[in-house]
Amino acid sequence: MVSSDYLTTLRDFYQIPSGVVFWIPSGNERAKDPPEGFFTCYEAFLVYCRMWFPIPGTIVPRFATLGFRSAS
């Protein structure tokens, strides 16, 4: 399980803006079933796929076709 300190380190290192909300699953929550308005982003997406923020506009429409939506 990841800690909030570790998420702070990730946010600083990868320059993830404060508007991106991290949610650590607890209790009966699972990464494979994120809360409404969230999606699961594993560390590997940041490290190996070189994901960056803000998410480029060319990628956002693809997220929509996969059923992802941004939180309002």
ZIJO-V202873 format. One record per backbone hydrogen bond with DSSP energy under -0.5 kcal/mol. CO is the residue of the C=O (numbers start at 1). NH is the residue of the N-H. E is the energy in kcal/mol with one decimal. If there is no record, write none. Layout:
co=CO nh=NH e=E
co=CO nh=NH e=E
//
This chain:
co=3 nh=7 e=-1.8
co=4 nh=8 e=-1.8
co=5 nh=9 e=-2.0
co=6 nh=10 e=-2.5
co=7 nh=11 e=-2.7
co=8 nh=12 e=-2.4
co=9 nh=13 e=-2.8
co=10 nh=14 e=-2.8
co=11 nh=16 e=-2.0
co=12 nh=15 e=-0.6
co=15 nh=17 e=-0.5
co=17 nh=20 e=-1.8
co=19 nh=21 e=-0.6
co=20 nh=22 e=-0.5
co=23 nh=25 e=-0.6
co=26 nh=29 e=-2.4
co=30 nh=33 e=-1.6
co=31 nh=34 e=-0.5
co=33 nh=30 e=-0.5
co=35 nh=38 e=-2.1
co=42 nh=45 e=-1.8
co=42 nh=46 e=-0.8
co=43 nh=46 e=-0.8
co=43 nh=47 e=-2.4
co=44 nh=48 e=-2.0
co=44 nh=49 e=-1.5
co=45 nh=51 e=-1.8
co=56 nh=59 e=-1.9
co=56 nh=60 e=-1.2
co=57 nh=61 e=-0.8
co=59 nh=62 e=-0.5
co=59 nh=63 e=-1.9
co=60 nh=64 e=-1.8
co=61 nh=65 e=-1.8
co=62 nh=66 e=-1.3
co=63 nh=68 e=-2.6
co=64 nh=67 e=-1.3
//
